[in-house]
Amino acid sequence: MIDINELKSKFSSIYEVQILNYKAGDNFVYYKITISFIDNSQLLINEFASLKERKYSFHWQNNENELIIRWDNAPHHKNISTFPHHKHSNGEISPSNEISLEDVLLYIDTTII
């Protein structure tokens, strides 16, 4: 389970965390979360992980719902050096080393603070 208090204490830019959906079984976890930051931007999180696969999308948008960066691992950009991990920003698709929620939150926290 996602520990909201731990996230808030670890990343000072977080203002609010809303767990929209959370399911877990013996061999999988799925969650959908919205995190709001002190600059009024939001991170929309969708992640599924099992013993066989992991799918994620971390969509960071400003207070006008405009994309800042989206990190995901949809396998459709085979030319990216970090395939399938990549990010979308400023109309460009580029390699991404931020592949976990913690990686993305650290990036956002550093950018905002």
C-alpha positions, 0 to 999 in steps of 0.5 A, spaced: 500 500 500 502 507 498 504 510 505 501 517 504 504 520 510 511 517 508 510 520 501 509 527 504 514 527 509 519 525 503 517 530 498 516 537 500 513 539 494 507 534 495 501 538 497 495 532 497 495 525 495 488 522 493 488 514 492 483 513 486 483 506 486 488 501 489 487 493 488 492 488 490 492 480 490 497 475 491 501 476 485 499 483 482 498 490 485 494 496 481 493 503 483 491 510 480 493 516 484 493 523 483 498 527 487 498 535 487 504 539 488 505 546 492 505 550 485 498 547 483 501 542 478 499 535 478 501 528 477 496 523 475 499 516 476 497 509 473 501 503 475 500 495 474 505 490 476 505 483 477 510 477 477 510 477 469 510 485 467 509 492 469 506 498 466 506 505 468 504 512 466 506 518 470 503 524 467 505 531 470 501 537 468 500 544 470 494 547 473 491 548 466 492 541 465 497 542 460 502 536 459 509 538 463 512 531 462 509 524 461 513 518 463 511 511 461 513 504 458 508 503 452 513 499 447 512 503 441 518 507 441 523 502 439 528 507 437 529 510 444 535 508 448 532 506 454 526 502 450 521 501 453 522 507 458 521 514 455 518 521 456 514 526 453 516 533 453 515 539 449 512 535 443 519 531 443 520 523 446 526 522 449 530 517 453 528 516 461 531 514 467 526 515 471 522 509 471 519 508 478 514 513 482 520 515 487 524 517 481 519 521 478 517 524 485 524 526 486 525 529 479 519 533 480 520 535 487 527 537 485 524 541 479 519 545 484 523 546 490 
